[in-house]
Amino acid sequence: MFKKLVKQLREDKVVNSDNRVTSPIESLKNQAKINFLKNLSKHALNMYERKTDINNFTRLVLSDPENTSHNQIVDELFAGKNPLSDEALFDLSENKRFLDDLGL
């Protein structure tokens, strides 16, 4: 999809550079039409990517609904630890990977 969009934009540049337009009004109409189609293509691409992401996420989530291993993992993580204790919060505030993920 990206390759097609890039190819289309390159072709538009070549076509626009080769055309000798005699009327400025015609030029403005063509430019407005090209801009509209480019924005429409980008919007369609964004909608397609969003739909694909939703479909992939849905397929992943619904792949095995009987699998409850995530509950066991969470129970093991919190067994014997209070996630809101001062020590746990201090460890989290010094976690370099966590701070990098936050962009700090």
C-alpha positions in Angstrom: 0.0 0.0 0.0 2.8 2.4 0.9 4.7 1.5 -2.3 1.6 2.4 -4.4 1.2 5.7 -2.6 4.8 6.7 -3.1 4.7 5.6 -6.7 1.6 7.7 -7.2 3.1 10.8 -5.6 6.3 10.4 -7.7 4.2 10.1 -10.9 2.2 13.2 -9.9 5.4 15.2 -9.5 6.6 14.1 -13.0 3.2 14.9 -14.6 3.0 18.3 -12.9 6.5 19.3 -13.8 6.0 18.3 -17.5 2.6 20.1 -18.0 2.7 23.6 -19.4 -0.6 25.2 -18.2 -1.6 28.3 -20.0 -4.4 29.4 -17.6 -3.6 30.1 -13.9 -7.2 29.2 -13.1 -6.9 25.8 -14.7 -3.7 25.3 -12.8 -5.4 26.1 -9.5 -8.2 23.7 -10.3 -5.8 20.9 -11.1 -3.7 21.6 -8.0 -6.9 21.6 -5.8 -8.0 18.3 -7.3 -4.5 16.8 -6.8 -4.4 17.9 -3.2 -7.9 16.6 -2.5 -7.0 13.2 -4.0 -3.8 13.0 -2.0 -5.6 13.8 1.3 -8.3 11.3 0.4 -5.6 8.6 -0.3 -3.9 9.3 3.0 -7.2 9.1 4.9 -8.1 5.9 3.1 -4.6 4.5 4.0 -5.1 5.4 7.7 -8.5 3.8 7.8 -7.1 0.6 6.2 -4.3 0.5 8.7 -6.7 1.0 11.6 -9.1 -1.7 10.3 -6.1 -4.1 9.9 -4.9 -3.4 13.4 -8.3 -4.0 14.9 -8.7 -7.3 12.9 -5.3 -8.5 14.0 -5.9 -7.6 17.7 -9.4 -9.3 17.6 -7.9 -12.4 16.0 -5.2 -12.5 18.7 -7.6 -12.0 21.6 -10.1 -14.5 20.4 -7.6 -17.1 19.4 -7.9 -19.1 22.6 -10.6 -17.9 25.0 -10.2 -20.8 27.4 -6.5 -19.8 28.1 -6.4 -18.3 31.5 -2.6 -18.3 32.0 -2.5 -14.6 32.2 -4.4 -14.8 35.6 -1.7 -17.2 36.9 1.1 -14.9 35.8 -0.5 -11.9 37.5 -1.1 -13.9 40.7 2.6 -15.0 40.7 3.7 -11.4 40.2 1.7 -10.0 43.1 2.2 -12.9 45.4 3.8 -11.5 48.6 4.3 -8.1 47.1 2.2 -5.0 47.5 2.5 -3.0 44.3 1.6 0.2 46.0 4.2 0.0 48.8 6.9 2.7 49.1 9.6 0.2 48.2 7.9 -1.0 45.0 7.2 2.6 43.9 10.8 3.6 44.6 12.1 0.6 42.5 9.8 1.6 39.7 11.0 5.2 39.8 14.6 4.0 39.3 13.8 1.5 36.6 15.7 2.7 33.6 13.7 0.7 31.1 10.4 2.1 32.5 11.7 5.7 32.4 12.9 5.2 28.8 9.4 4.0 27.8 8.0 7.1 29.3 10.5 9.2 27.5 12.1 10.6 30.6 
